[in-house]
Amino acid sequence: MVLRVNIDQIEPATRDWICKVQIVEIGRPRESLDKKCTFQNLILEDEEVRNAKLKQVCRIEALCQNNQIFQQMGVFYVEAEMAILDEFQDFCVLECSGCKQKKRTKDRKDFHCPKCNRKTALVPRCSFQIDLIDNTATTTASISAELGEKILSMTAEDIFDTTCTKRQSLSLTHVHEMLSNKVFAIQLRKSSWASSNTTNATLSILSYTEK
């Protein structure tokens, strides 16, 4: 009989088990020590942990004012409306088809990637900023890949073709109508980096569902 378990119940001796999980974070591709293969580390979250976090919904005002929430929770939830207030931003980036590293260019010609150490192609990836609004404050988060494509109802290829090849602005009327007066349960993750003795933080959307 197949057992349905949570992550903390899985041991090396456990056999024939099922665990429903959500991918919280995907690490960058890495090369094995023997250089025979590449791998990626995944951080997973099971239903028990996710449901516990859903009970700890954060207010956006608290996120903006208290960095301890970031440190304690890492991944957390808000209930908020979503809106794209900056209609003139870039809605996609180009990245290496191998290591997925972003490149500061709009030219898709092949190039030699120093990280992959080979000639490779650049592929578009949907990526943009979206505003999260509740009754306490407004903040900005990044959304990318399939989640961003779903909101825009466009593929990354179509976005690149419109904004970079044709040099046209995206028509967002349908997006504004779709998001208007709707509240979403949003899973967020904090990313941080240090520069000039200052720690900066950004928010990334991992998932969202309409309430």
Secondary structure, 3 states (H helix, E strand, C coil): CCEECCHHHCCCCCCCEECCEEEEEECCCEECCCCCCEECCEEEEEHHHHHHHHCCEECHHHHHHCCHHHHHHCEEEEEEEEECCCCCCCCEEEEECCCCCEECCCCCCCEEECCCCEEECEEEEEEEEEEEECCCCEEEEEEEHHHHHHHHCCCHHHHHHHHHHCCCCCCCHHHHHHHCCCCEEEEEEEEEEEECCEEEEEEEEEEEEEC
